[in-house]
């Protein structure tokens, strides 16, 4: 079936409505906007005839024109019709257990792999794929993420992206494409950060259980992170894990990230410099997007370790200033933060009958060493 954007002219001076926006509107399913989605497992969906499933687009403030997100629901025992999509797509499994089959084209080997909730995997560009629900009694929800808005701004022809007859010369699904991710050490492109370890692979079976993490001293609270790269793709992600009754430093960067919560309970505060602060509560399967250059800060207000998985926008939009000399510009040290931040944290923990374990010294000593503090606990 031909994909059609509506008939409005594609080019209009200073328009902030992009080809991707017009394409979304032709599908007749909800487009959820705002700062956050409280629960991807329950967000409202509508029937999408072409894809034979219920679905919704999600375009939070800061995603416009940069990243695409949608939720699909697969009925018990059903498989969705095969689709070939021209871009790399990340899939996070919100709920359920299923199977994805991927192949590069007519006569090419098919690869199938099973997944369950909290899995993260890549569906490679220009590959046919089918999503199946292996459960007979419950629907499945999947979260999909790609750089489609950016691609469609450069090439505003929806038919190019779906079931395009182009076949990749070397199918990415050849060989052990969905074998377990491997750790790689590489020099970070950002000078001053030195060597960085990241996990390289297409399939991460359980982001809730993934414990191959490195200390991330820069963002405070003794947090640990894992950086993820996908083979033959510019898509990247990272996950941070941090302790109950602690919070990270505020920081800011570019737009378009989809932050999904695999585990934990808390909230994030987001604000544009000098403007009102927005509180976004989260728990498992919430999604938050920090808008472009808005400060944001993550708080673990629960009793367990919290995890957030950040799917990154294209590198062109990272907008980081993480070199040591730039940090003061895009990160707020605990010693410099607005008193509201600490008061709000005390109040939120108080509601749950618990208290902050943030050490007093971190509010007075900008060079406070978290690794030592966390070692003592
Ligand atoms: Fe961030």
Boltz pocket constraint, residues with backbone or C-beta under 6 A from the ligand:
constraints:
  - pocket:
      binder: B
      contacts: [[A, 251], [A, 252], [A, 253], [A, 290], [A, 296]]
      max_distance: 6.0
